[in-house]
Amino acid sequence: MRRSIELKNEKGELTNQYRQILDKAAAEKRSTNADEKATLSRMDARFDELDNEIKLHERQEERESNGAARLGQRAAATDPRADNNGAATKPKGIRATQAYHDAFVSSLFGGGIPSDTAIEVRNALASDSDDGGGYLVASEQLANRLIEVVDNEVFMRGLATTTTLTSAVSLGIPARLTDVDDADWTSELQTGQEDQSLKFAKRELKPHPLAKRIKISKKLLRMTSMAEGVVLARLGYKFGIAQEKAFLLGTGAEQPLGVFVPSTDGIDVSRDVVTGSATGFAAANGADCLIDALYTLKAQYQRTASWIFHRDSVRQIRKLKDQYGQYLWQPGITAGEPDRILNRPFHMSEYVPNTFTTGQYIGIIGDFSKYEIVDALSVEVQRLVELYAEQNQVGFIARAETDGMPVLAEAFVRLKCS
């Protein structure tokens, strides 16, 4: 049995135990006592541990099950003669060639640019370098792999609509400000009344620079044949943290516009639903507030909607019941099935606001395909040798460009403490 299944089974058993304690207190018409509260607190901590472990094991199991396919795709991608169907074709650009990739990796992780590398490749590789052997434009293969690592780290990327710009500097997204009236019933030869109420605005998404520096010991680079993977994993994690925070809390000024930032360019305050309590979901009407939020969304958005909460909010929501005595939170038991709140999947992030005071946001539900992310493909990497020489380390700086914002306010509903 897969480890993720074993952990989900443990989570299901823990859920039953948790509910038995709550149901016992409810049946006896009392609040949970000190011992029960202590037990529930320990269970909450174990739930968090299980969620993290399940996520890690499911990612690894997915990598293993798809490993052969991915290796085949990468082999085709790195072969300058292969197209998407494996057929021989001419390379689309110098950065897509295997020679360029090999030269880039050799230069980045030791050995420098091979002397026998073709002049065209050497010139392209060093075109943006400074006198100290500074910036090198990454090969398309490595850039795509870095983006893939980031995708695995940032759940918002899996939900959002992502576009990659290879030439244009920005992407205009049409935003509908007002809609037309309903169609008119008319005769065969009539066309109905003229309607001028449909108006569009143009929201511009312009990828903004994002940079991160990491340090790797020279000994590790010297002793491992997987130096490229080590650096990609660390950079991907660092880029992932920055992007996840920006997609949730970004101000929109030289960075993405986050879903928890009220803005007429993104999600305005008309899409807020108050919880009815300054303490979050702990009040008696906490379940009602979640139901109100879900049904503030139109039906077409409900079908693909997801919740996003901080784990502190989920800890409160786990204890909520609807008017029929059914818990709003249901654990995912089978492989790949997410936990659900009101039968909609949810995600947790440490960057979701969790300050339960009046006027603060504490959650959101929406169709996150209506959040648009725009990337610029080129990734620059700089190797820092002398700066960390006394520490026997080598520094790496990576730079990329990305932007993001909600493009349809009515597809989202935020929850706010009253």
Secondary structure, 3 states (H helix, E strand, C coil): CCHHHHHHHHHHHHHHHHHHHHHHHHHCCCCCCHHHHHHHHHHHHHHHHHHHHHHHHHHHHHHHHCHHHHHHHHHHHHCCCECCCCCECCCCCHHHCHHHHHHHHHHHCCCCCCCCCCHHHHHHHCCCCCCCCCEEECCHHHHHHHHHHHHHHCHHHHHCEEEEECCCCCEEEEEEEECCCCCCCCCCCCCCCCCCCCEEEEEEECCEEEEEEEEEEHHHHHHCCCHHHHHHHHHHHHHHHHHHHHHHHCECCCCCECCCCECCCCECHHHEEECCCCCCCCCCCHHHHHHHHHHHCCHHHHCCCEEEECHHHHHHHCCCECCCCCECEECCCCCCCCCEECCEEEEECCCCCCCCCCCCEEEEEECHHHEEEEEEEEEEEEEECCCCHHHCEEEEEEEEEEEEEECCHHHEEEEECC
